[in-house]
Amino acid sequence: MKLKQLGSNQTEVQTGRYNVLFSYETPVAVYDNDLNEYLVTSTKHSVTTSKHINAWLPSGNRHSEQQREQEFFDRLVTIS
């Protein structure tokens, strides 16, 4: 596992399969290395968190990526 500070209040945790973006202390997006796809939370968070997500995505747009409920991300980091 590797922890990478991306900026103020934004961190990426890299595991074997997943790269997980945290905004503040909340996991909000994932890159799945096995499936080669990005998943983002469908939950509306703060403006700053939306900026963190958009800056992290290669498309720069959270709505162009597959969305999942926030619970998906919460469960992912509890079992990883």
C-alpha positions in Angstrom: 0.0 0.0 0.0 1.3 3.5 -0.8 0.0 6.8 0.5 0.4 9.8 -1.8 -0.4 13.4 -0.8 -1.9 15.2 -3.8 -2.6 18.5 -2.2 -4.3 20.2 0.7 -6.9 17.8 2.0 -6.6 15.3 -0.9 -4.8 12.0 -0.7 -4.5 8.9 -2.9 -4.1 5.5 -1.4 -2.7 3.0 -3.9 -3.2 -0.7 -3.3 -2.6 -3.6 -5.6 -5.9 -3.2 -7.4 -7.2 0.2 -6.5 -6.1 3.8 -6.3 -8.5 5.5 -3.9 -9.0 9.3 -3.8 -9.7 10.7 -0.4 -11.0 14.3 -0.1 -10.5 15.2 3.5 -11.1 11.9 5.2 -13.7 10.6 2.8 -13.1 8.1 -0.1 -14.8 9.7 -3.1 -13.3 8.1 -6.2 -11.5 4.9 -7.3 -9.4 3.8 -10.2 -9.7 0.0 -10.6 -6.4 -1.1 -12.1 -7.8 -4.6 -13.1 -10.8 -3.2 -15.0 -9.0 0.0 -16.1 -12.0 2.2 -15.1 -12.7 5.2 -12.8 -15.6 5.2 -10.4 -16.8 8.3 -8.6 -19.3 8.9 -5.8 -22.8 9.9 -6.8 -23.1 11.8 -3.5 -23.0 15.6 -3.7 -20.2 16.7 -1.4 -18.7 20.2 -1.0 -17.5 22.3 -3.8 -14.0 21.7 -2.8 -14.5 17.9 -2.9 -16.0 18.2 -6.3 -12.9 20.1 -7.4 -10.6 17.4 -5.9 -12.5 14.7 -7.9 -12.5 16.6 -11.1 -8.8 17.4 -10.9 -8.0 13.7 -10.2 -10.0 12.3 -13.1 -8.3 12.2 -16.5 -11.5 13.5 -18.1 -11.7 16.3 -15.6 -15.5 15.6 -15.3 -17.0 13.4 -12.6 -20.2 13.0 -14.6 -18.4 11.3 -17.5 -17.3 8.5 -15.2 -19.3 5.6 -13.7 -21.0 6.6 -10.5 -21.6 4.5 -7.4 -23.3 5.2 -4.1 -21.0 6.6 -1.3 -21.5 3.3 0.6 -19.5 1.5 -2.1 -16.4 3.6 -1.4 -16.9 3.4 2.4 -17.1 -0.4 2.2 -14.1 -0.6 -0.1 -11.8 1.1 2.3 -13.0 -0.9 5.3 -12.2 -4.2 3.7 -9.0 -3.3 1.7 
